[in-house]
Amino acid sequence: QLPLVESGGGLVQAGDSLRLSCTVSGIQIMIYSLAWFRQAPGKEREFVAAVSRSGGRTLVADSEKDRFSISRNGNMVYLQTNSLKPEDTGVYYCAAAIQASIVSVTTEIADYDLWGHGTQVTVSS
């Protein structure tokens, strides 16, 4: 079984909400910060949100901070997405980065050690 498995994606209408989940298993989750990235069709993968090892610090991409939030609880990490727009369409990936500090987060793809296979989110207009 993969260490990171995403779920919760689907086809929704503009304005709807989705909560994406990532189940983490088989690793020492407390040494990792966790994040969500998104890859739209024909575009590069981009940072969406991250949460620190402690869960006390979060970072959301400027373009999404009014609509998205990230949280972690036990072996789960969540991305709450509200007021979805067609441009939010893409594959959403969960990722984990080993961090020495309990408050560090990173937006850099290269810093992430583990990735899930992604969950598709499609927003229709």
C-alpha positions as CSV (number, residue, x, y, z in Angstrom):
1,Q,0.0,0.0,0.0
2,L,1.2,3.5,-0.9
3,P,2.1,5.7,2.1
4,L,-0.2,8.5,0.8
5,V,-3.6,7.8,-0.7
6,E,-5.9,10.6,-1.7
7,S,-9.7,10.6,-1.8
8,G,-12.7,12.9,-2.1
9,G,-12.3,14.2,-5.6
10,G,-15.2,14.3,-8.0
11,L,-17.3,16.3,-10.5
12,V,-18.9,19.3,-9.0
13,Q,-20.5,22.6,-10.1
14,A,-18.9,26.0,-9.7
15,G,-19.6,27.3,-6.2
16,D,-19.6,23.9,-4.6
17,S,-17.3,22.7,-1.9
18,L,-15.2,19.5,-1.6
19,R,-13.1,18.1,1.2
20,L,-10.2,16.1,0.0
21,S,-8.6,13.6,2.3
22,C,-5.2,11.9,2.3
23,T,-4.6,8.8,4.3
24,V,-1.0,8.4,5.5
25,S,0.2,5.0,6.5
26,G,3.4,3.0,6.9
27,I,5.6,6.0,7.7
28,Q,6.4,8.1,10.8
29,I,3.9,10.7,10.0
30,M,5.1,13.1,12.8
31,I,8.4,13.8,11.1
32,Y,6.7,15.0,7.9
33,S,5.1,18.3,7.0
34,L,2.2,17.6,4.6
35,A,0.9,19.4,1.6
36,W,-1.5,19.5,-1.3
37,F,-0.4,20.3,-4.9
38,R,-2.5,20.6,-8.0
39,Q,-1.9,19.9,-11.6
40,A,-4.3,21.3,-14.2
41,P,-4.5,19.8,-17.7
42,G,-1.5,20.9,-19.7
43,K,0.1,22.8,-16.8
44,E,2.8,22.2,-14.3
45,R,2.1,21.0,-10.8
46,E,1.6,23.9,-8.4
47,F,1.6,24.3,-4.7
48,V,-1.8,24.7,-3.0
49,A,-1.4,24.4,0.8
50,A,0.9,22.9,3.4
51,V,0.7,22.1,7.1
52,S,3.6,21.7,9.5
53,R,4.5,18.7,11.5
54,S,2.8,20.1,14.6
55,G,-0.3,21.2,12.6
56,G,0.1,24.6,14.2
57,R,1.3,26.3,11.1
58,T,-0.4,26.3,7.7
59,L,0.4,28.0,4.4
60,V,-2.1,28.4,1.6
61,A,-1.2,29.8,-1.9
62,D,-2.2,33.4,-2.2
63,S,-4.6,32.7,-5.0
64,E,-6.5,30.3,-2.8
65,K,-6.2,31.5,0.7
66,D,-9.8,32.9,0.8
67,R,-11.3,29.6,-0.3
68,F,-9.0,26.7,0.7
69,S,-7.8,25.5,4.0
70,I,-5.6,22.6,5.2
71,S,-5.5,20.6,8.4
72,R,-4.1,17.4,9.7
73,N,-5.4,15.0,12.4
74,G,-3.7,11.7,13.3
75,N,-2.9,9.9,10.1
76,M,-5.1,12.2,7.9
77,V,-4.5,15.4,6.1
78,Y,-7.4,17.4,4.6
79,L,-7.9,20.1,2.0
80,Q,-11.2,22.0,2.4
81,T,-12.1,23.7,-0.9
82,N,-14.9,26.2,-1.0
83,S,-16.5,28.3,-3.8
84,L,-14.9,26.1,-6.4
85,K,-14.2,27.5,-9.8
86,P,-13.7,25.8,-13.2
87,E,-10.0,26.8,-13.0
88,D,-9.6,24.7,-9.9
89,T,-10.0,21.6,-12.1
90,G,-7.1,19.3,-12.0
91,V,-5.5,16.4,-10.2
92,Y,-4.8,17.1,-6.5
93,Y,-1.8,15.4,-5.0
94,C,-0.9,14.8,-1.3
95,A,2.8,15.1,-0.5
96,A,5.0,14.6,2.5
97,A,8.3,16.3,3.3
98,I,10.7,15.4,6.1
99,Q,11.2,18.4,8.3
100,A,13.6,19.0,11.2
101,S,11.4,21.7,12.7
102,I,7.9,21.1,13.8
103,V,6.8,24.5,12.4
104,S,8.4,24.4,8.9
105,V,6.5,24.2,5.7
106,T,7.7,24.3,2.2
107,T,6.1,25.2,-1.2
108,E,8.9,23.6,-3.3
109,I,8.1,20.4,-5.1
110,A,11.7,19.2,-4.9
111,D,11.5,19.3,-1.1
112,Y,8.8,16.6,-1.0
113,D,9.9,13.0,-0.4
114,L,6.6,11.2,-0.9
115,W,3.6,11.6,-3.2
116,G,0.2,10.1,-3.7
117,H,-1.3,9.2,-7.0
118,G,-3.7,12.0,-6.9
119,T,-7.5,12.5,-6.9
120,Q,-9.3,14.2,-9.8
121,V,-11.4,17.3,-9.2
122,T,-13.5,18.6,-12.0
123,V,-15.5,21.8,-11.7
124,S,-18.1,22.5,-14.3
125,S,-19.3,26.0,-15.0
